């Protein structure tokens, strides 16, 4: 039997902040799409990237409705040297709501799955938590370069940044300001997809900081296990957005992190994630 030929990967993106270009999908069947991870990411698929691509794949099968929630599981590590297939199941098209399930596949195995619900815009009851106080993002410096060895498509600014080697234990709360670096345009699908991408950034650290550890702690094994997101109101990710976070619990080698996203005082989205976080004993 002739082995299927794997398509040649695209060249590394000349502009790493061009996230919109990195989210492009190739339709290869009615409900089947092919995509690549960023070719300058060291061979590892960033969780937020696959969430954003899966959401865009679901949107390719939805006409006018807007995503109001998504729930995802990270099953296996993704690789950027081979393409990923997104298979969309058109679960239901109802009178008000549309449901889609998306499976991401590499080498014949699921690496990720996502369920998303879409709805027609509706008028209804309104209330929200108030936006908490935070420093003006323009008064803060961009995320220090030591956190990443390549330009990021999201501008992130921390009111209380940590530096490498800081092992002090801190309360399980944190804020970061975020916005897209490159103009997004008026496509609401892209604003949601880029926000979903960004929602997996600087998130797990909120659970790690309670224990005085970070990404560089020897023996730390960490990974996103699942991710849930609710879109409450229209958003413009070209504008600054405050990501207010807390971690109510760590146990059983897992940490739970929650977050609320505010833009111009409006609560536009809520996020929750459970992550793997355990420290392996040193080898003897």
C-alpha positions, -999 to 999 in steps of 0.1 A, spaced: 0 0 0 14 34 -9 18 57 20 -1 90 18 21 119 10 21 146 37 18 181 22 49 203 23 46 227 53 45 264 46 76 285 52 80 302 86 58 332 88 79 363 80 58 383 104 50 363 136 24 388 146 3 380 115 -20 356 134 -49 360 110 -27 345 82 -17 316 106 -54 308 112 -63 302 75 -79 269 67 -80 248 35 -113 232 28 -107 197 15 -143 183 19 -177 198 29 -169 194 67 -132 187 66 -104 214 68 -66 213 68 -44 238 86 -8 242 99 6 254 132 31 283 131 64 270 116 85 291 140 71 276 172 97 249 179 76 220 167 49 224 195 13 234 189 2 262 212 -31 253 228 -47 287 220 -38 283 184 -56 250 179 -87 265 198 -88 294 174 -84 272 143 -111 248 155 -135 278 162 -128 291 127 -135 256 112 -168 255 131 -176 290 117 -171 277 82 -203 256 86 -223 284 103 -239 312 83 -250 341 104 -250 330 141 -224 341 166 -205 318 190 -216 322 226 -197 294 242 -171 267 236 -157 238 255 -125 220 246 -102 192 256 -65 189 249 -60 151 243 -25 148 228 4 172 221 1 187 186 30 190 162 36 219 138 57 199 113 26 180 100 -8 194 91 -38 191 114 -72 181 101 -104 196 115 -135 175 111 -167 193 118 -199 175 130 -230 196 123 -247 184 154 -278 206 153 -293 237 135 -322 248 157 -345 277 156 -323 299 178 -291 279 185 -266 260 164 -243 233 178 -210 221 163 -184 196 174 -149 198 160 -122 171 161 -86 179 154 -66 150 140 -29 143 134 -15 109 123 -49 94 125 -53 103 162 -74 129 180 -52 156 195 -81 180 205 -118 183 204 -142 212 208 -179 217 212 -193 252 203 -227 267 204 -239 296 182 -270 318 184 -290 345 167 -284 379 184 -312 385 210 -324 413 232 -328 403 268 -321 409 305 -287 425 312 -264 426 342 -227 421 348 -199 424 374 -182 457 375 -148 459 359 -121 459 387 -96 487 391 -63 483 372 -35 505 360 -38 521 326 -22 497 301 -4 525 283 15 531 316 28 495 316 56 480 296 50 452 271 56 416 283 93 412 289 112 394 261 124 367 285 89 351 284 92 343 247 120 339 222 99 352 193 75 381 186 40 374 199 8 384 180 -7 396 212 4 427 232 4 416 268 11 440 297 13 429 334 5 453 362 27 431 385 52 412 362 74 385 376 110 380 367 129 347 362 140 331 394 113 348 415 102 320 439 80 342 462 45 328 468 18 352 457 -20 353 461 -39 333 434 -50 364 416 -36 383 386 -44 408 359 -30 412 324 -40 437 297 -42 423 262 -49 434 226 -40 422 191 -9 437 176 -20 436 140 -54 452 128 -81 426 127 -108 443 107 -145 440 112 -150 402 110 -165 393 144 -154 357 139 -117 367 138 -121 389 169 -135 359 188 -109 335 174 -80 358 183 -95 363 218 -98 326 222 -61 323 212 -51 349 237 -72 334 265 -47 305 268 -18 329 273 -5 340 307 -33 320 323 -18 289 340 7 311 358 -21 322 381 -22 287 396 16 283 396 23 316 415 5 304 446 33 278 450 62 300 442 70 282 409 70 292 372 77 276 338 114 273 346 111 254 378 131 222 375 109 191 371 77 210 364 53 192 341 25 214 329 -1 214 302 -36 227 295 -62 199 300 -94 216 291 -106 251 282 -140 267 284 -150 301 271 -183 322 271 -187 352 249 -211 376 266 -210 408 244 -196 421 211 -159 428 214 -132 447 196 -98 430 202 -80 459 185 -87 477 218 -73 470 252 -89 442 272 -84 435 309 -80 398 317 -88 395 355 -79 360 368 -81 339 399 -72 303 408 -96 288 434 -79 254 438 -49 232 430 -51 195 439 -45 160 425 -17 175 402 -42 199 386 -49 236 389 -82 254 381 -80 290 367 -109 313 360 -109 347 342 -131 375 332 -124 398 302 -134 434 303 -133 460 274 -143 496 280 -160 485 312 -181 458 296 -177 422 305 -172 406 271 -161 371 279 -154 346 307 -129 318 307 -121 287 328 -93 262 324 -80 231 343 -43 225 338 -18 197 347 8 210 371 31 186 390 67 185 398 86 153 391 113 142 415 148 145 402 163 114 386 188 96 408 
